[in-house]
Amino acid sequence: MRVNVSSINQIEQPIIKDNSKTIAQTIEES
């Protein structure tokens, strides 16, 4: 389980960064 969690965290981290960028863009557009 620990290995799976760490692998998921590595995948989620870049996704969260992309989401924060898209959120900032939507705020700027609005």
LOZA-880572 format. One record per atom (N, C-alpha, C, O, CB): residue number from 0; residue in one letter; atom name; x, y, z. Coordinates in nm, 2 decimals. Glycine has a CB too. Layout:
N
<NUM,"a","CA",<X,Y,Z>>,
...
END
This chain:
30
<0,"m","N",<0.08,-0.12,0.00>>,
<0,"m","CA",<0.00,0.00,0.00>>,
<0,"m","C",<0.09,0.13,0.00>>,
<0,"m","O",<0.06,0.22,-0.07>>,
<0,"m","CB",<-0.09,0.00,0.12>>,
<1,"r","N",<0.20,0.12,0.08>>,
<1,"r","CA",<0.28,0.24,0.08>>,
<1,"r","C",<0.33,0.28,-0.06>>,
<1,"r","O",<0.34,0.40,-0.10>>,
<1,"r","CB",<0.40,0.23,0.18>>,
<2,"v","N",<0.37,0.18,-0.13>>,
<2,"v","CA",<0.43,0.20,-0.26>>,
<2,"v","C",<0.32,0.26,-0.35>>,
<2,"v","O",<0.35,0.36,-0.43>>,
<2,"v","CB",<0.48,0.07,-0.33>>,
<3,"n","N",<0.20,0.21,-0.34>>,
<3,"n","CA",<0.09,0.26,-0.43>>,
<3,"n","C",<0.06,0.41,-0.39>>,
<3,"n","O",<0.04,0.49,-0.48>>,
<3,"n","CB",<-0.04,0.17,-0.41>>,
<4,"v","N",<0.06,0.44,-0.26>>,
<4,"v","CA",<0.02,0.57,-0.22>>,
<4,"v","C",<0.13,0.67,-0.28>>,
<4,"v","O",<0.10,0.78,-0.33>>,
<4,"v","CB",<0.01,0.58,-0.07>>,
<5,"s","N",<0.26,0.63,-0.26>>,
<5,"s","CA",<0.37,0.72,-0.31>>,
<5,"s","C",<0.36,0.74,-0.46>>,
<5,"s","O",<0.38,0.85,-0.51>>,
<5,"s","CB",<0.50,0.66,-0.27>>,
<6,"s","N",<0.32,0.64,-0.53>>,
<6,"s","CA",<0.31,0.65,-0.68>>,
<6,"s","C",<0.20,0.74,-0.71>>,
<6,"s","O",<0.20,0.82,-0.81>>,
<6,"s","CB",<0.30,0.51,-0.74>>,
<7,"i","N",<0.09,0.73,-0.64>>,
<7,"i","CA",<-0.03,0.81,-0.66>>,
<7,"i","C",<0.01,0.96,-0.63>>,
<7,"i","O",<-0.03,1.05,-0.71>>,
<7,"i","CB",<-0.15,0.77,-0.58>>,
<8,"n","N",<0.08,0.98,-0.53>>,
<8,"n","CA",<0.12,1.12,-0.49>>,
<8,"n","C",<0.21,1.18,-0.60>>,
<8,"n","O",<0.19,1.30,-0.64>>,
<8,"n","CB",<0.20,1.12,-0.36>>,
<9,"q","N",<0.30,1.10,-0.66>>,
<9,"q","CA",<0.38,1.15,-0.77>>,
<9,"q","C",<0.30,1.19,-0.89>>,
<9,"q","O",<0.33,1.28,-0.96>>,
<9,"q","CB",<0.49,1.05,-0.81>>,
<10,"i","N",<0.19,1.12,-0.91>>,
<10,"i","CA",<0.10,1.15,-1.03>>,
<10,"i","C",<0.01,1.27,-1.00>>,
<10,"i","O",<-0.01,1.35,-1.08>>,
<10,"i","CB",<0.01,1.02,-1.06>>,
<11,"e","N",<-0.03,1.28,-0.87>>,
<11,"e","CA",<-0.13,1.39,-0.84>>,
<11,"e","C",<-0.05,1.52,-0.83>>,
<11,"e","O",<-0.11,1.62,-0.87>>,
<11,"e","CB",<-0.19,1.36,-0.71>>,
<12,"q","N",<0.07,1.52,-0.79>>,
<12,"q","CA",<0.14,1.65,-0.77>>,
<12,"q","C",<0.14,1.73,-0.90>>,
<12,"q","O",<0.10,1.85,-0.90>>,
<12,"q","CB",<0.28,1.63,-0.73>>,
<13,"p","N",<0.18,1.68,-1.02>>,
<13,"p","CA",<0.18,1.76,-1.14>>,
<13,"p","C",<0.04,1.80,-1.18>>,
<13,"p","O",<0.02,1.90,-1.24>>,
<13,"p","CB",<0.25,1.68,-1.25>>,
<14,"i","N",<-0.06,1.71,-1.15>>,
<14,"i","CA",<-0.19,1.74,-1.19>>,
<14,"i","C",<-0.24,1.86,-1.11>>,
<14,"i","O",<-0.31,1.95,-1.16>>,
<14,"i","CB",<-0.29,1.62,-1.16>>,
<15,"i","N",<-0.21,1.86,-0.98>>,
<15,"i","CA",<-0.25,1.98,-0.89>>,
<15,"i","C",<-0.19,2.11,-0.95>>,
<15,"i","O",<-0.25,2.21,-0.95>>,
<15,"i","CB",<-0.21,1.95,-0.75>>,
<16,"k","N",<-0.06,2.10,-0.99>>,
<16,"k","CA",<0.00,2.22,-1.05>>,
<16,"k","C",<-0.07,2.27,-1.17>>,
<16,"k","O",<-0.09,2.39,-1.19>>,
<16,"k","CB",<0.15,2.19,-1.08>>,
<17,"d","N",<-0.11,2.17,-1.26>>,
<17,"d","CA",<-0.18,2.21,-1.38>>,
<17,"d","C",<-0.31,2.27,-1.34>>,
<17,"d","O",<-0.35,2.37,-1.40>>,
<17,"d","CB",<-0.20,2.09,-1.47>>,
<18,"n","N",<-0.38,2.21,-1.25>>,
<18,"n","CA",<-0.51,2.27,-1.20>>,
<18,"n","C",<-0.50,2.41,-1.15>>,
<18,"n","O",<-0.58,2.49,-1.18>>,
<18,"n","CB",<-0.58,2.18,-1.10>>,
<19,"s","N",<-0.40,2.44,-1.07>>,
<19,"s","CA",<-0.38,2.57,-1.02>>,
<19,"s","C",<-0.35,2.67,-1.13>>,
<19,"s","O",<-0.40,2.78,-1.12>>,
<19,"s","CB",<-0.26,2.57,-0.92>>,
<20,"k","N",<-0.28,2.63,-1.24>>,
<20,"k","CA",<-0.26,2.71,-1.35>>,
<20,"k","C",<-0.39,2.74,-1.42>>,
<20,"k","O",<-0.42,2.86,-1.45>>,
<20,"k","CB",<-0.15,2.65,-1.45>>,
<21,"t","N",<-0.47,2.64,-1.45>>,
<21,"t","CA",<-0.59,2.66,-1.52>>,
<21,"t","C",<-0.69,2.74,-1.44>>,
<21,"t","O",<-0.76,2.83,-1.49>>,
<21,"t","CB",<-0.66,2.52,-1.55>>,
<22,"i","N",<-0.69,2.73,-1.30>>,
<22,"i","CA",<-0.77,2.81,-1.22>>,
<22,"i","C",<-0.73,2.95,-1.23>>,
<22,"i","O",<-0.82,3.04,-1.24>>,
<22,"i","CB",<-0.77,2.76,-1.07>>,
<23,"a","N",<-0.60,2.98,-1.22>>,
<23,"a","CA",<-0.55,3.12,-1.23>>,
<23,"a","C",<-0.59,3.18,-1.37>>,
<23,"a","O",<-0.63,3.29,-1.37>>,
<23,"a","CB",<-0.40,3.12,-1.21>>,
<24,"q","N",<-0.59,3.10,-1.47>>,
<24,"q","CA",<-0.62,3.15,-1.61>>,
<24,"q","C",<-0.77,3.18,-1.61>>,
<24,"q","O",<-0.81,3.29,-1.66>>,
<24,"q","CB",<-0.59,3.05,-1.72>>,
<25,"t","N",<-0.86,3.10,-1.55>>,
<25,"t","CA",<-1.00,3.12,-1.56>>,
<25,"t","C",<-1.03,3.25,-1.48>>,
<25,"t","O",<-1.12,3.33,-1.51>>,
<25,"t","CB",<-1.08,3.00,-1.50>>,
<26,"i","N",<-0.96,3.27,-1.37>>,
<26,"i","CA",<-0.99,3.39,-1.29>>,
<26,"i","C",<-0.94,3.51,-1.37>>,
<26,"i","O",<-1.01,3.62,-1.37>>,
<26,"i","CB",<-0.91,3.38,-1.15>>,
<27,"e","N",<-0.83,3.51,-1.43>>,
<27,"e","CA",<-0.79,3.62,-1.51>>,
<27,"e","C",<-0.88,3.65,-1.63>>,
<27,"e","O",<-0.91,3.77,-1.65>>,
<27,"e","CB",<-0.64,3.60,-1.57>>,
<28,"e","N",<-0.93,3.54,-1.69>>,
<28,"e","CA",<-1.03,3.57,-1.80>>,
<28,"e","C",<-1.16,3.63,-1.75>>,
<28,"e","O",<-1.21,3.71,-1.82>>,
<28,"e","CB",<-1.06,3.43,-1.87>>,
<29,"s","N",<-1.20,3.59,-1.63>>,
<29,"s","CA",<-1.33,3.64,-1.58>>,
<29,"s","C",<-1.31,3.78,-1.52>>,
<29,"s","O",<-1.40,3.84,-1.47>>,
<29,"s","CB",<-1.39,3.54,-1.47>>,
END
